[in-house]
Amino acid sequence: MGRFIYEGTIRAEFDDRVLSHLQVAVGTKLRRNEPFFFTWHGDVTTGGGRTTVWVHSGASLVFGYFGGRAPKINRTWLEALMRTANSPGGLQVVPEPPDDNEAEQLG
């Protein structure tokens, strides 16, 4: 499990694969100078709940990974994450769909 740390105080655990995709989505938005909300649900073992942060270019963000290898990025999933990031509700983790781009390369 990797960690997302916001402003040194807010911490959330995500699977490394999820975290890698979130890092690309967040980086894309910030390179475009587009601040946004990021909302995630807490682990039910710690009470669940929901946390929302305002992500902007001045925010201190840390993406800490458990594993040493970066996973292959699923473009279809990244596009789905970007759609949420561009919505009024902001970035939210959505389930990983099959990678349409990978299927095209195999076909």
C-alpha positions, 0 to 999 in steps of 0.5 A: 500500500502506497501513501498519499500525503497532503500538506504533511498532515493528511494521509491516505493509503492507496494500492500502488497501482491506484496511486500511480494513476492518481499521480498522473492525473494530479500531475496533469491537472497541476501542469495545466495550472488547474486546481481541483478538489480530490475526494476519497473514502477512508478505510472501513476498518478506521471508520470509513468517512470521506476526505476532500482536499483542495489541490493546487500548485502550492500544495505539498503533495507526497506520493509514497510507494511500497513497491519499487516498480511503476505499473503500466498506466491504463489509459482508459482508467486515466481518462476516467479519472481525468473526467472526474477531476474535470467535474464540479465534484473533483477527482475521485477514485473510480474502478479500473476498467479494461484498457481499451488501448491495450485491446486495440494493440493486441487486435 
